[in-house]
Amino acid sequence: MAAMASAGAPPVSVVVATRDRPELLRRAIDSIVAQRYDGPIEVVVVFDRSDPDRSLERSSDDRAVRVIPNRATPGLAGARNSGIRAAEGDLVAFCDDDDLWLPNKLAAQAARLDEDPSLELVTAGVLVDFNGRISARVLDRERISHADLLRSRVSEAHPSTFVARRAAVIDGIGLLDEQLPGSYAEDYDFLLRAARRHDIGVVTLPLAKVFWHRSSFFAGRWQTIVDALDHLQAVHPELASVPAGLARIEGQQAFAHASMGNRRAAWTTARRALGRNRREPRAWLALAVGTGLVRSEWIVRALQAYGRGI
């Protein structure tokens, strides 16, 4: 595909990493191609540890779908990096293969970038669909700072809403961290690195629909979560400067330990988290799971029903 012209609305490359979800993938692609956006859009579908489906490819003057294999580290981070490297647009965006974009998403976020040249990354709100139950997750402010992210993951900033200047990703923010175990929290790591440079812009509207279902849960990957959060703290030592934020991460690890039946590790980690913030709910939930009277699956499902997570 020839390089896209940059006149008018900037060309956008949308990276969709996928593995073994053909029907959901087609729904995601259709929602991107149908965007009410004046500029050209290319969808770069990256097949991770699965055979590329060339039947998805299409081409026109302003809409195209390309299919490539993941040529980087197996997993979500590597797949997204393969897509970013292959992208030809001035802007690069992500969409999970089981999510979809609302029709005005791209136009609203590109306009936000255009009106504020200092921004390198823009996010937006989402509608979370859990078994048909819809919860809106939308921020009430137009910027996210690095300090905000040290205190909280700011879960309203979902990766299916990320739109960034590709040059800033390549030459400043950096690609996704392929060293994160299981690619867990790769989006949080990306946000932290982006916010070190500039505040992240926010469109205060839900612009994507995120589907939570059993195959999207990390519930069976508790050790991966513990290891990934250890890695995250190692590469972002500034997380230790905000006790409540560090307590949140330790609370997640305590809950993971409790879910694996590692009661001693859960107790130790939960106590450490509560020493930093007595009100950290994840630590208290970890202690509850550690008693054996409450199952972690019940807690995860209850939170997911309201668009929340551990």
Buried (B, 14 or more C-beta within 10 A) or exposed (E): EEEBEEEEBBBBBBBBBBBEBEEBBBBBBEBBBEBEBEBBBBBBBBBBEEEBBEEBEEEEEBBBBBBBBBEBBEBBBBBBBBBBBBBBBBBBBBBBBBBBBBEBBBBBBBBBBEEBEEBBBBBBBBBBBBEEEEBEBBBEEBBBBBEBBBBBBBBBBBBBBBBBBBEBBBEBBBBBBBBBBBBBBBBBBBBBBBBEBBBBBBBEBBBBBBBBEEEBBBBEBBBBBBBBBEBBBEEBEBBEEBBBBBBBBBBBBBBBBBBBEBBEBBBBBBBBBBEBBEEBEBBBBBBBBBEEEBEBEEBBBEBBBEBBBB
